Amino acid sequence: MAINEETGAILYGYKSCGTCRKALGWLKDHGLELPMVDITKTPPTPDLLRRALAQAGGRSRLLNTSGQSYRALGAVVVKAMADGPLLQALADDGRLIKRPFLVTPTGPILTGFRQDEWEQVLLSP
């Protein structure tokens, strides 16, 4: 599968994020060119985050638990939040979202960079 701007794929990330840079390098190495949307300026919508949560099988796949925004809120507060308010908090502050956050043209949403997962979704026929 070739992903590019025309396919409807969206890659959210942050240029200072080492994992995002690693993912961009992996995409380039595999001939998959995709610009990165700055997740701190234009976070994914609550609807995209809701889809990601449904696919992820748990909140931990969506949350950037090592970031300052998460620490500022506090793990106890985040765990106590219902899904609706949590998704809105993520949409309001992209730094709370695990990155990179890749919306693929075929439907899966990938959070974080797990090479085997990216290979399965993006390189499998």
Secondary structure, DSSP 8 states (H G I E B T S, - for coil): ----GGGT-EEEE-TT-HHHHHHHHHHHHTT----EEETTTS---HHHHHHHHHHHTSGGGTB-TTSHHHHHH-HHHHHHS-HHHHHHHHHH-GGGB-S-EEE-TTS-EEES--HHHHHHHHH--
